[in-house]
Amino acid sequence: MKIELEKYVSTKNVLIALLSGLLIFLSLKINRSLDAVFLLAPGISWLFFPAGVKLLLVLLGRFPAVVGMFFSSLMVGLSNWASQSIWTIVYISFVSVACYPGATTICQKLFGILNDFTQVRYWHIAVLSLVATLMDVLIHQLIYFSHGWTNWIDYLNQSVAVAGGDFLGCFVVISAFNAVLGQLRLHAKTTAAP
């Protein structure tokens, strides 16, 4: 069986991966710059925009976006988790990205949501945000707990706090994108009408 790399490694896919990685990096920087407003505890924000950016990039950029987000998460992980082994950093970076395509796939199959957002309703966005948040938070917090980085009580408290911030980040980013897209479609219809 021959794998056709040209199908996957195209200029468009490389640009999507690079742009996605850059957007994740920038969203993390922007979120950190707003720590005075959103930070509840170290690493826990009550409005975590990067979660929403990840979800949006997966919806729009699919696999190339996931690749870019993984490498961006890996670079951030290397600086934030320098005391950990490279395998731990790779694992956490993979998990921090993999939950979003998983949640997107589940919700798209359940609700028939297309990547062009034509059939998206706000309740779809809420459910999609919730599924992505639960998958990401539960797996991350279990990793932290299994490595002894947190105890059981902190695990429960951190899971709830992180879930709230991730959910709001997902919901705000996807809702804002959907609203802008709706306005652009409305504008296109009004300008195209005779």
Steps between C-alpha positions, in 0.01 A plus 500: 500500500652827386444813708471808285678770701413765242137465605583598858808718463381786286572871519147561627533242780842629606363855515199384703732318742732801536213746544329272752816463704553875495139568604526260795825663610348848468179402679706367793700825511183710487335292770810536721496875446144500640594302811429799721135473396444127438750307716349302789813306596827413325404332173126550555314778321125559522497590130757299305497622139755248367249217557257676266774575248595130494140399443453757222823399328398134503162588350657710226843349437446133585812279509755761383379729779540219754860445387579870537331519840694195620836651412403832655386323818824304500707820479303659784526177700877493463522839671222448757586141597879510472541280808300216342623233261461563129251212479280657766505830312417327170220305667346809663533696175331220308213475749455879508427490127347154440189557710376774266484296178343220704228729633449660158461164329249379760288816478514524121376142468228547763367832369602498132702819546704587193834680500345796318285587806181523292306273734650608832261620771597645836395184682739307269776736610413444867502121462818504291669724758386272782618178334839650410540641851409179678731289286792740539461574870435146615794355311739781599404492864533120508852536359587754770349278769672183372838677496449620857490866398171545682309324778140373489335811651703737283427276201126546548524874566739560209286291263193713572690828473685405182179363344323830561777702335538263207125484440465879504804536274356251250152647511614862466745438212270271299195722561690812395626328185151372418349848553760666275449231237122554517543874450732443205246265339221753558712775349583281200129428444398867521775616267430219251125568489389702190 
